[in-house]
Amino acid sequence: MVQKYQSPVRVYKQPFELVMAAYERRFPTCPLIPMFVGSDVLSEDQSEDGCMHNVERRCKLDVDAPRLLKRIAGVDYVYFNQKNSLNRLQRTLHIESHNETFSNRVIISEECCYSVHPENEEWTCFEQSASLDIKSFFGFESTVEKIAMKQYASSIKKGKEIIEYYLNQLEEDGISHVPRWSPDPASPVRPLTPVLRLPELPVTPAISITAPAESASTPPPDSLALVCKEGTSPPGSLNEPIVGTPDADKLDADYIKRYLGDLTPLQESCLIRLRGWLQETHKGKIPKDEHILRFLRARDFNMEKAREILCQSLTWRKQHQVDYLLETWSCPQVLHDYYTGGWHHHDKDGRPLYILRLGQMDTKGLVRALGEESLLRHVLSINEEGLRRCEENTKVFGRPISCWTCLVDLEGLNMRHLWRPGVKALLRIIEVVEANYPETLGRLLILRAPRVFPVLWTLVSPFIDENTRKKFLIYAGNDYQGPGGLVDYIDKEIIPDFLGGECMCEVPEGGLVPKSLYRTPEELETEDIRLWTETIYQSASVFKGAPHELLVEIIDASSVITWDFDVCKGDVVFNIYHSKRAPQQPRKDQQAGHGITSPGGNNVQLIDKSWMLGQDYSMVESPLTCKEGESVQGSHVTRWPGFYILQWRFHSMPACAATNLPRMDDVLASLQVSSYKCKVMYYTEVLGSEDFRGSMTSLESSHSGFSQLSAATTSSSQSQSSSMISR
């Protein structure tokens, strides 16, 4: 599937000619982008008066990929072709770029433009569109995806700095003005040709480099080229680097109108602030503006409430790899045959239309045949597909479409649908969807509601958000066929045949699931566990006095220990220790001084209470204090072989400095230990030093602060500087 990206307009508050002068200074080499090892000018032409200047280049990129993958692919470098067209009279620079390497497997193209701001001729605008189509990559599609994302994450911040860096150089050299081109030969402008003809030009595949965002997120199928361009983000993923002008105090009006819809100045400010906070604190998992807006709208633009539920949702998506659900979820045949739901065109507002014939569905049979978790995963895949269709319709209709319409036909609903396990599964699904897909339902049309419906509604309505309940339209009997019915919301031509329309609907008719497909509770439980443990992340509980510790044995010195963890609940302190002695077997420890067994079944302690710091074991990294909601990634190059222990311990507030006595909170904590619980979700890997830079799972050392205003964030980021040597 072709994935497309369209940036909003970025504004430089400098004249076009000055921006072009800064742009020229990146040639022939640019120390800020060492990944690019050079380029050759394939062709160049310039008009006699110097107004038009065209250059075509072949750019050479040294992709930071594992040697094994390069050997399999048969390349050491990746090449791109780009064409620049400069018009000095109209004050525009157009850039076209496409990949040459692997062009039969991956198709990447981009168009960029520098131009004069329409309302201020002393400012310069930049806009960009890109597309990516991955067909195949030797069976390493997922690997290449992760490599591309890693490189994007490490280079995107550089993009923002480059134009500003050379603009500052111009200012230091005393150049604050460059005259405009004039056709009068008496006042010619120095041509750009001598600079552009230099042979070694480590430029990006698309000449424009200033990135509109500085964070990375869930990766696209492949973005070997997209990692290098101005504003390029992995398209098609929820966790896509956001676009816009983060340094400005407002978003571009055309961008808002085209992609976001009507926003008041206050709402626009909330979006920019929350997006900026995410850029600072959640590197690697920044959702699109449209998705951030859903959470803001769900909490009536209350920043704190929206931030809380959004962070929880991002952690949930990461833990269960929801970004990959559409590619990894294989719908069981029983769902194909008996799940009475499917997508069907769109409503009059352009929203994707989903039809669910709930009255014809054998909910008991589906739960008995599949289990609660399989049904939940299927519903999540429907929601992910809905988000994708909203993006597509936004492009088709040329206006923002952020939600879909759901039509629920209740004909056939009876007491068998109120089977208790089935209702329990429904409530669980509603709970998960409400928490992670807010404001995605634009309208819910409930048709042919029978007498038993009020009973079902009484059960489920308390679990549905009030804003969502306002979108429900309920019709009894054939009321939907009259004024104010379906024809007000859906074009007559696409009303399904089973509702009296003429359009054939491919939604399955359902029926009873054969009992031969039922599975035992034991089989379902095993399957449920497998479904929701398909993640590389592990979770652990941390208690006051009972840290969680992970043992890593290192055979070869200079190995690299990498980590990636989220603090889901509470505040923790992260430490790394080294010991030549092997710790005892993992054991569940008792919480110090209380004789209370740790309630966390996954809580493991390795450091013996008799061990002395500095004698039996030593600290190899400065302690890192991590707040609730933070995402932390980093690495450590080991100096000695032996045993390394990664430790997460409960973060206690310091005692009162004035009295040196324990605070009341600490006294209460000692009495109520079980209530002081933190939870972390982590993933670690040990890499050889020679493979570290090229590994798809190598982690960029970074630390996310829960509050970008807190001093703790800055100190925490500095405390991890020793991890940076792994780069």
C-alpha positions as CSV (number, residue, x, y, z in Angstrom):
1,M,0.0,0.0,0.0
2,V,1.3,3.4,-1.0
3,Q,1.7,5.6,2.1
4,K,1.7,9.4,1.6
5,Y,2.9,12.3,3.7
6,Q,2.0,16.0,3.4
7,S,3.7,18.6,5.5
8,P,2.1,21.9,6.6
9,V,3.9,25.1,5.5
10,R,7.0,25.9,7.5
11,V,7.9,29.5,7.7
12,Y,11.5,31.0,8.0
13,K,11.4,34.6,9.0
14,Q,14.2,35.5,6.6
15,P,14.1,36.6,3.0
16,F,14.2,33.9,0.3
17,E,17.7,35.0,-1.0
18,L,19.2,34.8,2.5
19,V,17.8,31.4,3.0
20,M,19.2,30.3,-0.3
21,A,22.6,31.7,0.7
22,A,22.5,29.6,3.9
23,Y,21.3,26.7,1.8
24,E,24.3,27.0,-0.5
25,R,26.8,26.9,2.4
26,R,26.0,23.3,3.1
27,F,27.9,22.4,0.0
28,P,30.2,20.6,-0.7
29,T,30.3,19.1,2.8
30,C,28.1,19.4,5.8
31,P,29.5,18.2,9.2
32,L,26.0,18.0,10.6
33,I,25.0,15.2,8.3
34,P,28.0,12.7,8.3
35,M,25.7,9.9,7.1
36,F,25.9,11.3,3.5
37,V,29.3,10.5,2.0
38,G,29.0,12.5,-1.2
39,S,27.2,13.2,-4.5
40,D,27.9,13.7,-8.2
41,V,26.4,16.3,-10.5
42,L,24.8,14.4,-13.3
43,S,23.6,17.5,-15.3
44,E,23.4,21.3,-14.9
45,D,22.1,24.1,-16.9
46,Q,21.5,27.8,-16.4
47,S,19.7,30.4,-18.5
48,E,21.7,33.2,-20.1
49,D,20.4,35.8,-17.8
50,G,21.0,33.6,-14.7
51,C,17.3,33.5,-13.7
52,M,16.9,29.8,-14.1
53,H,19.3,27.2,-12.6
54,N,18.7,23.4,-12.8
55,V,20.9,20.8,-11.2
56,E,20.5,17.0,-11.1
57,R,22.5,15.0,-8.7
58,R,23.2,11.4,-7.7
59,C,23.5,11.3,-3.9
60,K,25.3,8.6,-1.9
61,L,24.1,7.5,1.5
62,D,25.9,5.3,4.0
63,V,23.0,3.6,5.7
64,D,23.8,2.5,9.3
65,A,22.6,-1.1,8.8
66,P,23.9,-4.4,10.0
67,R,26.7,-5.9,7.9
68,L,24.6,-9.1,7.4
69,L,21.8,-7.2,5.9
70,K,24.1,-5.2,3.6
71,R,25.7,-8.5,2.5
72,I,22.3,-10.0,1.7
73,A,21.1,-6.9,-0.1
74,G,24.4,-6.7,-2.0
75,V,25.1,-3.0,-1.4
76,D,27.3,-0.9,0.8
77,Y,25.6,2.4,-0.1
78,V,22.2,3.6,-1.1
79,Y,21.8,6.1,-4.0
80,F,19.1,8.7,-4.7
81,N,18.6,11.0,-7.7
82,Q,17.4,14.5,-7.1
83,K,16.6,17.5,-9.3
84,N,16.7,21.1,-8.2
85,S,15.0,23.9,-10.1
86,L,15.8,27.4,-8.9
87,N,13.8,30.4,-10.3
88,R,15.4,33.6,-9.1
89,L,12.7,35.8,-10.7
90,Q,9.8,34.0,-9.1
91,R,11.9,33.3,-6.0
92,T,11.2,29.6,-5.8
93,L,13.3,26.4,-5.4
94,H,11.6,23.2,-6.5
95,I,13.1,19.8,-5.5
96,E,12.2,16.4,-6.7
97,S,13.8,13.2,-5.4
98,H,13.5,9.4,-5.8
99,N,15.5,6.4,-4.8
100,E,17.7,4.6,-7.3
101,T,18.8,1.7,-5.1
102,F,16.2,-1.0,-4.6
103,S,13.8,1.0,-6.9
104,N,12.2,-2.3,-7.9
105,R,11.5,-3.2,-4.3
106,V,10.9,0.1,-2.6
107,I,9.6,3.3,-4.3
108,I,10.3,6.5,-2.5
109,S,9.5,9.9,-4.0
110,E,9.4,13.4,-2.6
111,E,8.6,16.9,-3.8
112,C,9.6,20.0,-1.9
113,C,9.4,23.7,-2.5
114,Y,10.9,26.9,-1.0
115,S,8.9,30.0,-1.9
116,V,8.1,33.5,-0.7
117,H,5.5,33.9,2.0
118,P,2.2,35.1,0.4
119,E,1.6,37.7,3.1
120,N,5.2,38.8,3.9
121,E,7.7,38.9,1.1
122,E,10.5,39.1,3.6
123,W,9.7,35.6,4.8
124,T,10.3,32.2,3.2
125,C,8.0,29.2,3.2
126,F,8.8,25.5,2.9
127,E,6.4,22.7,2.1
128,Q,6.8,19.1,1.2
129,S,5.0,15.9,0.1
130,A,6.4,12.4,0.0
131,S,5.2,8.9,-0.7
132,L,6.5,5.4,0.1
133,D,5.6,2.1,-1.5
134,I,7.4,-1.0,-0.1
135,K,6.9,-4.1,-2.3
136,S,9.5,-6.5,-0.9
137,F,12.9,-6.5,0.7
138,F,14.4,-10.0,0.8
139,G,12.1,-11.0,3.6
140,F,13.6,-8.3,5.9
141,E,10.8,-5.8,5.6
142,S,10.3,-5.4,9.3
143,T,14.1,-5.2,9.9
144,V,14.5,-2.5,7.3
145,E,11.6,-0.6,8.8
146,K,13.2,-0.6,12.2
147,I,16.6,0.4,10.8
148,A,15.0,3.3,9.0
149,M,13.2,4.4,12.1
150,K,16.3,4.3,14.2
151,Q,18.2,6.4,11.7
152,Y,15.3,8.8,11.4
153,A,15.3,9.2,15.2
154,S,19.0,10.0,15.3
155,S,19.0,12.5,12.4
156,I,15.7,14.3,12.5
157,K,16.8,16.8,15.2
158,K,19.8,17.6,13.0
159,G,17.6,18.6,10.1
160,K,16.1,21.5,12.1
161,E,19.5,22.8,13.0
162,I,21.1,23.0,9.6
163,I,19.5,26.0,8.0
164,E,19.7,27.9,11.3
165,Y,23.4,26.9,11.7
166,Y,24.3,28.4,8.3
167,L,22.1,31.5,8.9
168,N,24.0,32.1,12.0
169,Q,27.3,31.7,10.1
170,L,26.1,34.3,7.6
171,E,25.4,36.7,10.4
172,E,28.8,36.1,12.0
173,D,30.3,36.9,8.6
174,G,28.4,40.2,8.5
175,I,26.0,39.1,5.8
176,S,22.5,40.1,6.8
177,H,21.1,40.9,3.4
178,V,21.3,39.3,-0.1
179,P,19.9,41.4,-3.0
180,R,17.2,40.0,-5.1
181,W,17.9,38.9,-8.7
182,S,17.3,41.6,-11.3
183,P,17.2,41.2,-15.1
184,D,19.1,44.4,-15.3
185,P,22.7,43.4,-16.3
186,A,24.0,46.4,-14.5
187,S,23.3,44.7,-11.1
188,P,23.8,41.0,-11.5
189,V,23.7,38.5,-8.6
190,R,26.6,36.2,-8.2
191,P,25.5,32.9,-9.8
192,L,25.2,29.8,-7.7
193,T,26.9,27.5,-10.2
194,P,30.4,27.5,-8.7
195,V,29.1,26.2,-5.4
196,L,26.8,23.6,-6.9
197,R,29.4,22.2,-9.2
198,L,31.7,21.0,-6.3
199,P,31.9,17.2,-6.6
200,E,31.5,16.0,-3.0
201,L,28.2,17.1,-1.7
202,P,26.8,15.1,1.3
203,V,23.3,16.3,0.9
204,T,20.1,14.6,1.8
205,P,18.2,12.8,-1.0
206,A,15.8,15.7,-0.9
207,I,17.7,18.9,-0.7
208,S,15.5,20.4,2.0
209,I,16.8,19.4,5.4
210,T,15.2,21.6,8.0
211,A,12.9,19.2,9.9
212,P,9.6,20.4,11.2
213,A,9.6,18.0,14.1
214,E,12.4,16.6,16.3
215,S,10.9,13.2,17.4
216,A,10.3,9.8,15.9
217,S,7.7,7.2,16.3
218,T,6.3,3.9,15.1
219,P,8.2,3.1,11.8
220,P,6.9,2.8,8.3
221,P,7.5,-0.3,6.2
222,D,10.8,1.2,4.9
223,S,12.2,4.7,5.0
224,L,15.8,4.5,4.0
225,A,15.4,7.7,2.1
226,L,12.8,9.4,4.3
227,V,15.2,9.4,7.2
228,C,17.1,12.1,5.5
229,K,14.7,14.7,4.4
230,E,13.2,17.9,5.7
231,G,10.1,17.2,7.6
232,T,9.9,13.6,6.4
233,S,7.9,11.4,8.7
234,P,7.1,7.7,8.6
235,P,3.7,7.8,6.9
236,G,0.8,5.6,7.6
237,S,1.4,5.0,11.3
238,L,-0.5,6.4,14.3
239,N,2.8,7.1,16.0
240,E,4.0,9.3,13.2
241,P,6.3,12.2,13.9
242,I,4.0,15.2,14.0
243,V,4.3,18.0,11.5
244,G,3.9,21.7,11.7
245,T,5.9,24.5,13.1
246,P,6.8,23.6,16.7
247,D,8.9,26.8,17.2
248,A,6.0,29.0,16.1
249,D,3.2,30.2,18.4
250,K,0.5,29.1,15.9
251,L,-0.1,26.5,13.2
252,D,-0.5,27.3,9.6
253,A,-4.1,28.3,8.8
254,D,-4.2,26.2,5.6
255,Y,-2.9,23.2,7.5
256,I,-5.6,23.5,10.2
257,K,-8.4,23.9,7.6
258,R,-7.1,21.0,5.5
259,Y,-6.3,18.4,8.2
260,L,-7.6,19.4,11.6
261,G,-10.8,21.4,11.2
262,D,-12.0,24.5,13.0
263,L,-10.0,25.3,16.1
264,T,-10.3,28.3,18.4
265,P,-7.0,30.1,19.4
266,L,-7.2,28.4,22.8
267,Q,-7.7,24.9,21.3
268,E,-4.8,25.5,18.8
269,S,-2.6,26.6,21.8
270,C,-3.5,23.4,23.7
271,L,-2.6,21.3,20.7
272,I,0.8,23.0,20.3
273,R,1.6,22.8,24.0
274,L,0.7,19.1,24.3
275,R,2.5,18.3,21.1
276,G,5.6,20.1,22.4
277,W,5.4,18.3,25.7
278,L,5.3,15.0,23.9
279,Q,8.3,15.9,21.7
280,E,10.3,16.5,24.9
281,T,9.1,13.6,27.0
282,H,8.0,10.8,24.7
283,K,10.7,10.4,22.1
284,G,9.9,7.7,19.6
285,K,6.2,7.6,20.0
286,I,4.6,10.9,19.0
287,P,1.2,10.5,17.4
288,K,-0.2,12.7,14.7
289,D,-1.9,16.0,15.4
290,E,-5.2,14.5,14.5
291,H,-4.8,11.8,17.2
292,I,-3.6,14.3,19.8
293,L,-6.7,16.4,19.1
294,R,-9.0,13.4,19.7
295,F,-7.7,13.1,23.3
296,L,-8.0,16.9,23.8
297,R,-11.5,16.9,22.6
298,A,-12.4,13.9,24.8
299,R,-11.4,15.9,27.8
300,D,-12.8,19.3,26.6
301,F,-9.2,20.5,26.0
302,N,-8.2,20.1,29.6
303,M,-4.4,19.7,29.1
304,E,-3.7,17.7,32.2
305,K,-6.5,15.2,31.7
306,A,-5.8,14.8,28.0
307,R,-2.1,14.3,28.7
308,E,-2.8,11.6,31.3
309,I,-5.0,9.5,29.1
310,L,-2.9,10.0,26.0
311,C,0.3,8.8,27.8
312,Q,-1.5,5.8,29.1
313,S,-2.8,5.0,25.6
314,L,0.7,5.4,24.1
315,T,2.1,2.9,26.6
316,W,-0.7,0.5,25.9
317,R,-0.1,0.7,22.2
318,K,3.6,0.1,22.7
319,Q,3.1,-2.8,25.0
320,H,0.7,-4.7,22.7
321,Q,2.3,-3.4,19.4
322,V,-1.0,-2.1,18.3
323,D,0.7,0.0,15.5
324,Y,1.5,-3.3,13.8
325,L,-2.0,-4.9,14.4
326,L,-3.3,-4.5,10.8
327,E,-0.2,-6.3,9.5
328,T,0.0,-9.0,12.1
329,W,-3.6,-9.8,12.9
330,S,-4.9,-12.8,11.0
331,C,-8.7,-12.9,11.3
332,P,-9.9,-16.4,12.1
333,Q,-12.2,-18.1,9.6
334,V,-15.0,-18.2,12.2
335,L,-15.0,-14.4,12.3
336,H,-15.1,-14.2,8.5
337,D,-18.2,-16.4,8.6
338,Y,-20.1,-15.4,11.6
339,Y,-19.0,-11.8,12.7
340,T,-21.8,-9.7,11.2
341,G,-19.9,-6.4,10.7
342,G,-18.0,-4.7,7.9
343,W,-17.1,-1.4,6.2
344,H,-19.6,0.0,3.7
345,H,-18.9,3.1,1.7
346,H,-19.2,6.4,3.6
347,D,-22.0,8.7,4.9
348,K,-23.0,12.1,3.6
349,D,-20.2,13.8,5.6
350,G,-17.5,11.6,4.0
351,R,-17.1,9.6,7.2
352,P,-16.3,5.9,6.7
353,L,-19.4,3.8,7.4
354,Y,-19.3,0.7,9.5
355,I,-22.3,-1.6,9.6
356,L,-22.9,-4.1,12.5
357,R,-25.9,-6.5,12.3
358,L,-25.7,-7.1,16.1
359,G,-29.2,-8.8,16.2
360,Q,-28.0,-11.5,13.8
361,M,-24.7,-12.2,15.7
362,D,-24.3,-15.3,17.8
363,T,-22.3,-13.5,20.6
364,K,-22.3,-16.6,22.8
365,G,-21.0,-18.8,20.0
366,L,-18.3,-16.4,19.1
367,V,-17.1,-16.0,22.7
368,R,-17.2,-19.8,23.2
369,A,-15.3,-20.4,19.9
370,L,-12.8,-17.6,20.0
371,G,-12.5,-16.2,23.5
372,E,-12.7,-12.7,24.8
373,E,-9.2,-11.7,23.8
374,S,-9.6,-12.7,20.1
375,L,-12.8,-10.7,19.9
376,L,-11.1,-7.7,21.5
377,R,-8.2,-7.9,19.1
378,H,-10.6,-8.1,16.1
379,V,-12.4,-5.0,17.4
380,L,-9.1,-3.2,17.8
381,S,-8.2,-4.1,14.2
382,I,-11.5,-2.5,13.1
383,N,-10.7,0.7,14.9
384,E,-7.2,0.8,13.4
385,E,-8.7,0.3,10.0
386,G,-11.2,3.1,10.8
387,L,-8.3,5.5,11.5
388,R,-6.7,4.5,8.2
389,R,-9.9,5.1,6.3
390,C,-10.4,8.5,7.9
391,E,-6.9,9.5,6.6
392,E,-7.8,8.3,3.1
393,N,-11.1,10.1,3.1
394,T,-9.4,13.3,4.3
395,K,-7.3,13.2,1.2
396,V,-10.2,12.2,-1.1
397,F,-12.7,14.9,0.1
398,G,-10.1,17.6,0.8
399,R,-11.3,18.3,4.3
400,P,-10.5,16.9,7.8
401,I,-12.4,13.6,8.5
402,S,-11.3,12.3,11.9
403,C,-14.1,9.9,12.8
404,W,-16.5,7.4,11.3
405,T,-20.2,6.5,11.4
406,C,-21.5,3.2,12.8
407,L,-24.8,1.8,11.9
408,V,-26.1,-1.0,14.2
409,D,-29.0,-3.1,13.1
410,L,-30.7,-4.7,16.2
411,E,-33.3,-6.8,14.3
412,G,-33.2,-10.2,16.0
413,L,-31.8,-9.0,19.3
414,N,-33.3,-11.1,22.2
415,M,-32.5,-12.3,25.6
416,R,-29.8,-14.7,24.4
417,H,-27.7,-11.7,23.6
418,L,-27.7,-10.9,27.3
419,W,-25.7,-14.0,28.1
420,R,-23.5,-12.9,31.0
421,P,-20.0,-13.8,29.6
422,G,-21.0,-12.1,26.3
423,V,-22.0,-8.9,28.1
424,K,-18.8,-9.0,30.1
425,A,-16.8,-9.3,26.9
426,L,-18.8,-6.3,25.4
427,L,-18.1,-4.2,28.5
428,R,-14.4,-5.0,28.3
429,I,-14.3,-4.1,24.6
430,I,-16.1,-0.8,25.3
431,E,-13.7,0.0,28.1
432,V,-10.6,-0.5,26.0
433,V,-12.0,1.3,23.0
434,E,-13.1,4.3,25.1
435,A,-9.7,4.6,26.6
436,N,-7.7,4.4,23.4
437,Y,-9.9,5.6,20.6
438,P,-11.7,8.6,22.0
439,E,-13.7,10.9,19.6
440,T,-13.4,8.4,16.7
441,L,-17.1,7.8,16.6
442,G,-18.9,10.6,14.8
443,R,-22.4,9.2,14.9
444,L,-24.0,5.9,16.0
445,L,-27.3,5.0,14.3
446,I,-29.2,2.2,16.1
447,L,-31.9,0.8,14.0
448,R,-34.9,-1.5,14.7
449,A,-34.3,-1.5,18.5
450,P,-36.5,-4.2,20.0
451,R,-38.2,-4.2,23.5
452,V,-35.2,-5.9,25.1
453,F,-32.9,-3.1,24.0
454,P,-33.5,-0.9,27.1
455,V,-32.2,-3.7,29.3
456,L,-29.0,-3.9,27.3
457,W,-28.7,-0.2,27.2
458,T,-29.0,0.0,30.9
459,L,-26.1,-2.4,31.3
460,V,-23.6,-0.7,28.8
461,S,-24.5,3.0,28.9
462,P,-22.6,3.7,32.2
463,F,-19.4,2.5,30.5
464,I,-19.8,4.9,27.6
465,D,-18.4,8.5,27.8
466,E,-21.1,11.1,28.0
467,N,-19.8,12.9,24.9
468,T,-20.1,9.6,23.0
469,R,-23.6,9.0,24.2
470,K,-24.7,12.3,22.7
471,K,-23.9,10.9,19.3
472,F,-26.3,8.0,19.5
473,L,-29.5,8.1,17.4
474,I,-32.0,5.3,18.2
475,Y,-34.8,4.3,16.0
476,A,-37.5,1.7,16.9
477,G,-39.3,-0.4,14.3
478,N,-39.3,1.2,10.9
479,D,-38.9,4.8,12.1
480,Y,-35.6,5.0,10.4
481,Q,-37.3,5.0,7.0
482,G,-39.2,8.3,7.6
483,P,-38.1,11.9,7.9
484,G,-35.1,12.3,10.1
485,G,-34.1,8.7,9.3
486,L,-31.3,7.2,7.4
487,V,-31.6,9.3,4.3
488,D,-30.6,12.4,6.4
489,Y,-27.2,10.8,7.0
490,I,-26.6,8.3,4.3
491,D,-27.0,8.6,0.5
492,K,-30.0,6.7,-0.7
493,E,-27.9,4.8,-3.3
494,I,-25.8,3.1,-0.6
495,I,-28.5,2.2,1.9
496,P,-28.1,-1.7,2.4
497,D,-30.6,-4.0,0.8
498,F,-31.6,-5.5,4.2
499,L,-32.7,-2.1,5.3
500,G,-34.9,-1.5,2.3
501,G,-32.2,0.1,0.1
502,E,-30.9,-1.0,-3.3
503,C,-27.2,-1.4,-2.4
504,M,-25.8,-4.9,-2.0
505,C,-24.0,-5.1,1.4
506,E,-21.2,-7.7,1.8
507,V,-21.6,-7.9,5.6
508,P,-22.0,-11.5,6.7
509,E,-25.5,-12.5,7.7
510,G,-24.3,-14.4,10.7
511,G,-26.2,-17.3,12.2
512,L,-25.4,-19.7,14.9
513,V,-21.8,-20.7,15.4
514,P,-21.6,-24.6,15.2
515,K,-20.9,-26.1,18.6
516,S,-18.3,-28.2,17.0
517,L,-16.2,-25.0,16.9
518,Y,-16.5,-24.3,20.6
519,R,-13.3,-24.6,22.6
520,T,-12.8,-25.5,26.2
521,P,-12.1,-22.8,28.8
522,E,-8.5,-24.2,29.2
523,E,-7.9,-23.9,25.5
524,L,-9.3,-20.4,25.4
525,E,-7.2,-19.3,28.4
526,T,-4.0,-20.6,26.8
527,E,-4.9,-18.8,23.5
528,D,-5.7,-15.6,25.4
529,I,-2.4,-15.6,27.2
530,R,-0.5,-16.1,23.9
531,L,-2.4,-13.3,22.2
532,W,-1.6,-10.6,24.7
533,T,2.0,-11.7,25.5
534,E,3.1,-11.3,21.9
535,T,5.4,-8.4,22.9
536,I,9.1,-8.1,23.5
537,Y,8.4,-6.0,26.6
538,Q,8.2,-7.4,30.1
539,S,6.4,-5.8,33.0
540,A,7.5,-5.7,36.7
541,S,6.2,-4.3,39.9
542,V,8.5,-2.2,42.2
543,F,7.7,-1.8,45.9
544,K,9.1,0.4,48.6
545,G,11.9,-1.7,50.0
546,A,11.6,-4.3,47.3
547,P,13.3,-3.2,44.0
548,H,13.0,-5.2,40.8
549,E,16.4,-6.4,39.4
550,L,17.5,-8.0,36.1
551,L,20.7,-10.0,35.7
552,V,22.8,-9.6,32.6
553,E,25.9,-11.8,32.2
554,I,28.7,-10.3,30.1
555,I,31.4,-12.6,28.6
556,D,33.2,-10.1,26.4
557,A,34.2,-6.7,27.7
558,S,33.0,-3.7,25.6
559,S,29.7,-5.3,25.0
560,V,26.7,-2.9,24.9
561,I,23.7,-3.3,27.2
562,T,20.7,-1.5,25.8
563,W,17.4,-0.7,27.5
564,D,14.1,0.7,26.7
565,F,11.5,1.1,29.5
566,D,8.3,3.0,30.4
567,V,7.3,4.0,33.9
568,C,3.7,3.1,33.9
569,K,2.9,3.9,37.5
570,G,4.8,5.8,40.3
571,D,8.3,7.2,40.3
572,V,11.4,4.9,40.2
573,V,15.2,5.2,40.3
574,F,17.1,3.3,37.7
575,N,20.6,1.9,38.5
576,I,23.2,-0.4,36.9
577,Y,25.6,-2.4,39.0
578,H,28.5,-4.7,38.3
579,S,29.8,-7.6,40.3
580,K,32.3,-10.3,39.7
581,R,30.3,-12.7,41.9
582,A,27.2,-14.5,40.5
583,P,24.1,-13.5,42.5
584,Q,21.9,-16.2,44.0
585,Q,19.0,-17.6,42.0
586,P,16.2,-15.1,41.6
587,R,13.9,-15.1,44.5
588,K,10.9,-13.3,45.8
589,D,12.1,-11.1,48.6
590,Q,10.3,-10.0,51.7
591,Q,9.8,-6.3,52.1
592,A,12.4,-5.0,54.4
593,G,11.5,-5.0,58.1
594,H,7.9,-6.0,57.7
595,G,7.9,-9.7,56.9
596,I,5.3,-9.1,54.2
597,T,5.7,-11.0,51.0
598,S,5.9,-8.8,48.0
599,P,2.5,-8.8,46.3
600,G,4.2,-8.5,42.9
601,G,4.6,-12.0,41.5
602,N,7.1,-10.7,38.9
603,N,9.2,-8.8,41.4
604,V,12.8,-10.2,41.5
605,Q,15.7,-9.2,43.8
606,L,19.2,-10.4,43.1
607,I,21.5,-8.2,45.3
608,D,22.1,-10.0,48.6
609,K,21.4,-7.8,51.6
610,S,24.8,-8.7,53.0
611,W,26.6,-7.3,49.9
612,M,28.4,-4.0,50.4
613,L,28.5,-1.4,47.7
614,G,32.1,-0.8,46.6
615,Q,33.2,-4.1,47.8
616,D,30.9,-6.9,46.6
617,Y,29.4,-4.8,43.7
618,S,29.9,-1.4,42.2
619,M,27.7,1.2,40.5
620,V,28.6,1.8,36.8
621,E,26.0,4.5,35.9
622,S,24.7,7.5,37.8
623,P,21.3,6.9,39.3
624,L,18.5,8.0,37.0
625,T,15.3,9.3,38.6
626,C,12.3,8.6,36.3
627,K,8.8,10.0,36.8
628,E,5.5,8.4,36.1
629,G,4.7,8.5,32.4
630,E,8.3,8.7,31.2
631,S,9.8,6.7,28.4
632,V,13.5,6.0,28.8
633,Q,16.0,4.6,26.3
634,G,19.8,4.2,26.7
635,S,22.8,2.1,26.5
636,H,26.0,1.2,28.5
637,V,29.3,0.0,27.2
638,T,30.7,-2.6,29.6
639,R,34.2,-2.2,30.7
640,W,34.6,-5.6,32.4
641,P,33.2,-9.1,32.0
642,G,31.0,-10.4,34.9
643,F,27.5,-9.8,36.0
644,Y,25.6,-6.6,35.5
645,I,22.4,-5.9,37.4
646,L,19.8,-3.5,36.1
647,Q,17.7,-2.2,39.1
648,W,14.5,-0.3,39.3
649,R,13.7,0.8,42.9
650,F,11.0,2.8,44.5
651,H,11.7,6.5,44.5
652,S,11.1,8.0,48.0
653,M,10.8,11.6,48.7
654,P,13.7,13.0,50.8
655,A,13.3,13.5,54.5
656,C,12.6,17.0,55.9
657,A,15.8,18.9,55.5
658,A,15.1,21.2,58.5
659,T,14.7,18.5,61.1
660,N,16.5,15.5,59.5
661,L,13.6,13.5,60.7
662,P,11.5,11.2,58.6
663,R,8.5,12.9,57.0
664,M,5.0,11.8,57.9
665,D,4.7,10.4,54.4
666,D,7.7,8.1,55.0
667,V,6.2,6.9,58.3
668,L,2.9,6.1,56.7
669,A,4.8,4.4,53.9
670,S,6.5,2.1,56.3
671,L,3.1,1.1,57.7
672,Q,1.3,0.7,54.4
673,V,4.0,-0.8,52.2
674,S,1.7,-2.6,49.8
675,S,0.1,0.7,48.7
676,Y,3.5,2.0,47.6
677,K,3.8,0.3,44.2
678,C,5.4,1.2,40.9
679,K,5.1,-0.5,37.6
680,V,7.6,-0.6,34.8
681,M,7.5,-2.1,31.3
682,Y,11.0,-2.9,29.9
683,Y,13.0,-4.5,27.2
684,T,16.8,-5.1,27.2
685,E,19.3,-6.5,24.8
686,V,23.1,-7.2,24.8
687,L,25.0,-6.3,21.6
688,G,28.5,-6.7,20.5
689,S,30.3,-3.4,20.3
690,E,31.0,-3.9,16.6
691,D,27.3,-4.5,15.9
692,F,25.9,-1.8,18.1
693,R,25.6,1.1,15.6
694,G,24.1,-1.1,13.0
695,S,21.6,-3.1,15.1
696,M,18.0,-2.4,14.5
697,T,17.4,-2.6,18.2
698,S,20.2,-0.3,19.2
699,L,18.7,2.4,21.3
700,E,19.4,6.1,21.0
701,S,20.4,7.2,24.5
702,S,17.7,9.6,25.7
703,H,15.6,10.3,28.7
704,S,12.1,11.7,28.9
705,G,11.0,13.9,31.7
706,F,7.3,13.8,32.8
707,S,7.4,17.6,33.2
708,Q,9.4,19.6,30.8
709,L,9.5,22.4,33.4
710,S,11.0,20.4,36.2
711,A,14.6,20.7,37.1
712,A,14.6,17.0,37.6
713,T,14.2,16.5,33.8
714,T,17.4,18.4,33.1
715,S,19.5,16.7,35.7
716,S,18.2,13.3,34.7
717,S,19.2,13.9,31.1
718,Q,22.6,15.0,32.2
719,S,23.1,12.0,34.5
720,Q,22.8,9.7,31.6
721,S,25.5,11.3,29.6
722,S,27.9,8.5,30.3
723,S,25.6,6.2,28.2
724,M,26.3,8.3,25.2
725,I,29.7,6.8,24.6
726,S,28.0,3.9,23.0
727,R,27.5,6.1,20.0
